Amino acid sequence: MVSIFNWLTFISLCIKCLSIRGEIFYVSTFGAFSDDNIDDTTGIQLTIKTAINYGPNNIVIFGFGIYNLSSSIIISNATNLTVQGQGIDQTFLIGNLPLEIFSVQNCEELTISLLSIDFDPLPFTAGYIVNVNDTYIDVKIQPPHRADVDKQIRSILRYDPVHMRPAFGQNTYEIYQVPPTNVNTSLVSANILSMPLRLPSKFAIGDAVVARYNNPYNAIAAINVTAFTVQSITIYTSWSMGLVTVKSRRLNIINFHVLRRNGRWLSSSTDCMHFISIKEYINLIDSKCQAMGDDGFNVHSTFLLVTKIISSKTIIVTAMNGTDSYVENGTHLEFSSNEQPFTVRKIGIVASSTRYNSSSRLLTFTTSINASLNYFVSSADTPVLTIRNFTVENNRARGVLLGTRNIDIRNSVFNRTSGSAVLIQPSLYWYEGPVARNITLINNLYINCNEGIAKDQGIITIRPNPTQLVPVINGIRIESSTFLFGNYSLGLIRSTNADNVFLSGNYITTNITTPIILLCNSRNITASNNTVFNHRAKPNQYYTFDTMYPCQMNLSSLIDLPSSAFNSSFAPPV
């Protein structure tokens, strides 16, 4: 009897080992061959599907070379699946139409690694204006960009081809437009493209411009994924964002890059990375975002609106920004009033959540919440964010947008971001939140930031939208960092509605003689042991108060920013 038991145990262990080891599936086995200029979508999709159906712990392998895609690669309901190439710039996935390269949903323990992504044709073009009037501009296309005909133009921005960044300083200009109906791009003559305008613009002959087309597809898009790793990936362009992840948890982004390629003026059309309604944690390590058409890194949840009261424990909430109103069972939700949308009045735990209609959910709570109509609701279950060795440079907008809590950013570089390098902004314009808190920014380098299209009053900007009468964003440490102002950088910090901000050990070079810190309705703002080197003359005072309504000087308090806090003399720490 013991012998039979031992034998059954041995068989069980063998089966378990085989399950843990999994199988390897080569896309070539299923008819996807690189470098043959033939659409590989069907073969790749069959490989993925077979690996998922086989069970957990499997690996899908791409070979060396270029794979062409005419539709998205769907990864759905996978468990412990790894999809990998032979390395960055060794395996290329090329989208030959506007599409998502990877569309991921409902997976656990998924890894995508060791490959590059690009598109042909590109989602944008660029060149120099040779003719302009109220209804169009003619652009001589600059190689390697192409004169793409029959395209709808969504946006056009001035560009600085010398510095390879969106135009900055006095030359900053862009337009966004709903593309004119029934009028698309057309060829005027060899390599000169006519671009329709909906309204007259300020563009002039000789302007260098980048024009982006009208498509919403992200290179990698994931929803409802637990334990998602994106490692050793380079994206050279995307029709919209590089990486978007929604309603997921436990994210590891390692050695991830969005970069320009082959002399192009842009990489991804919009954000490098965008994360919505993430739980537990996000780790971003050894990564770089370059020359995107918008922000580098954006993390937030959404503000929902209480649109109906069923009982003291049951309500209906509605999404206000076109996103999903999804809320998980067990989620902690914060409630705030319409008058003070960023001040938490109560917190409830969701007992059940069901879809009410396409934009609303019926929520029942574990205890009475006594919410009021038109209260705002946001998740308190925010992800811990850790960023190490991350670079954002030469992009159209901001470096990082922070809508989470317990944030630690170190050893990172923000180089010529058009807007603020760091923006902390819960927003009722975008319905993005919640209010961030507990933010650590240490050993970072800021170079010539906040000079362009998205310019604000600070390289680091803390600014809820709309501005409140009381502080709402708490706990920010800015330490041991180097700030190198550009010729058009306006200030070091804009502090609106902030509480408990501390600056220490920073090295700051600037050529402005006006105060470098702008305060509005803030308190507990302190500094010590900072070095300021001014190319002209040091200001008499390092801070001032914003006078724009509803900012009021008497609503700020406990401001400890003496000149002695900025007169140290040490070398740049970074």
C-alpha angles and dihedrals in degrees: 000000000000089000092054090048092051091048092051090048090052092051091048092052091048091052090048092050091050090050092050093047094048125182137287119235119194117206089219089064088063097047103271109129125176127233096018095107089232124127108267098184098105095048094047093047091050090051092051093046093049092049092050093047091049090065138252131331099037131143128217113204129202120197129226119292140032126330118193121217131196096176139019125287105238118212108184133166094356123159122202093346125160121198112190144163131201095273143296108314089005095082118035126190107197121193110212094189134034102283147120110270092207121022107187128186140165098000137144126207097002124169127187113185152149104035146093130235128208140152134231113218099035124235092235143029134207144195145111127311112243099170135017141179137153096285106036148006124219113219128195100219117234115218135272083039118081138226095246112192127207094026128138114231115222100175142000126197135183113250136202106220092184094061093026094232138103111285114277140192114017093350095062113126140138141159132213117199144173096244113253110260119250092002116099135164116296138185115256095180138323107333094345113118126197113218118196119228125206092206136015114277141198094243116129137197109278096030115137108225142180117212120198124204128229112261130115103209122130121208094232118017123178133178130180097006125152118203100004119181124190108184136170096000128145121194114193096186143348134192087238126347129000101225125007124178124181133185094357139123142214102028125184116189109182130171090353120159139184107190145163115256136205097354097311118153096222140032117195116009094235134357125003092216133003126182124188128186096351122168136205103007151340119204117192114184137170095353139138137204116193135179098348123165091240140358130354102220129001126181126174147123124229135260113235125195126230102235101168137023114213097170140327088284102032129064142156117237126193133205111237103190103055095264129117118283090215116154123175125226109263095030117144108228126196120215125207134172127251089244094053104022095170097048112088113229100176143350126222134187116228113235095180136005125191133170112259098180138329094295104022141066135201109230128192119190132211091239137017113288101175092208121184128229113273094020114147119240129199136165119265091193095091124167122253105243122212120179124181130174096355124157129199117181145165095359129145099245141009133341103226130357111203121205100152139071137252096033125178119183118175141159092016134138128222107190122181097333105176091226134026115325088222123026121185106187132146102198137200088187090066094019088234125149167044110218109266122232141169098040123173121192110179136161095002130146122222116191125185093326129165099032103118149048098328095039118157134174096274143041081223110037126191106184127144115206110252102029114242131215092233135045114269106163111076137191117019124167119190109183145159094000135135122232118192109186120214123221090266101036107125105202149335102246135009106197114190119167091348126149127194104009117168129190121189140153095011126146113214128185118188141154097208121102096198121093114288097209121065117197131199125172092331135136141195094031108161139168139184140171100012126149120221120189113188121192089208115022134320115255119250089232129024099209140042137180124256111239097193111117128289089025111102126180093222090058091065119077145168093034110170106178106130122170088249089067089066103040102083119122116219136129121266108283092214 
